[in-house]
């Protein structure tokens, strides 16, 4: 049990899940639940998927800075800043929105979505929360002179590089792992929470990596810390945590209640999954886990209190309950 929903004096709902905190060698430092069972990591491993963007030389060839690297790791909210910067990046590599294969959806940022609806404008693929990652994929194809069409398919060279990098970093035999298709169209491979956490730990403590990957890992994590708004969106937990404690935490959410994080000062990585996929529970759980690991000072904990112990209010704005971490975090 990871999270409890309390109304009045009674626990109304409970969310089960699992988490693993792991060092770069794969040793489990803290865990709860079934950390050896595969789950789909969804967008939580985008920092790992961004490694080929640097290792192919694409980032340097096109003069990409920290903003583009942050967007390559992003599950952005489709705000104007996200759309404009992804569009500019596509122009830089001689491509456009029509070259993306991620599909279109309304921005998750409510004001941005409302603005499109009021203007009777359909969303474009630029609004897709994965458009930055997909632009990174296109960038590697352009750098290497590859036909980018069908880049989302597992057999395309772009995706083979991504799958190989993730497998290397997590120690996973990707050919034998369960597979599906992610929301943005690319393959999604089942990884254990221990493996996901180790992949992030190897970015946090890259001393055991070869020179090129060590440099790529550092640049990616530095970019996330420098531009948290580009990684997530206004008001998101990942943004707030990295704004407040970016020297300690690089946090990445994924769909269906998944979070991953790299903790550079501790040399650790973490991965967390809420069994029923509830995002509200995942946020409470990962905030509690980061707090228990000592990632926040007292002042930072105060700033993040609304995420550490979120209040539940009714439609009249009256506080009626709270979401709280369960006993699994009592360490």
Secondary structure, DSSP 8 states (H G I E B T S, - for coil): --EEEEETTEEEEEE-EEEEEEETT--EEEEES-TTSEEE-GGGGHHHHTHHHHHTSHHHHTT--HHHHHHHT------HHHHHHHHHHHHHTT--GGG--S-----SSHHHHHHHHHTT----GGGSTTHHHHHHHHHHHHHTT---TTTTSTTSHHHHHHHHHHHHHHT--TTTS-EEE-TTSSEEEEEEHHHHHHHHHHHHTGGGS-HHHHHHHHHHHHHHHHTHHHHS-TT-HHHHHHHHHTTT-EEEEETTTEEEEEETTTTEEEEEEETT--HHHHHHHHHHHHHHTT---HHHHHHTHHHHS-EEE-TTS-EEEEEEE-GGG--
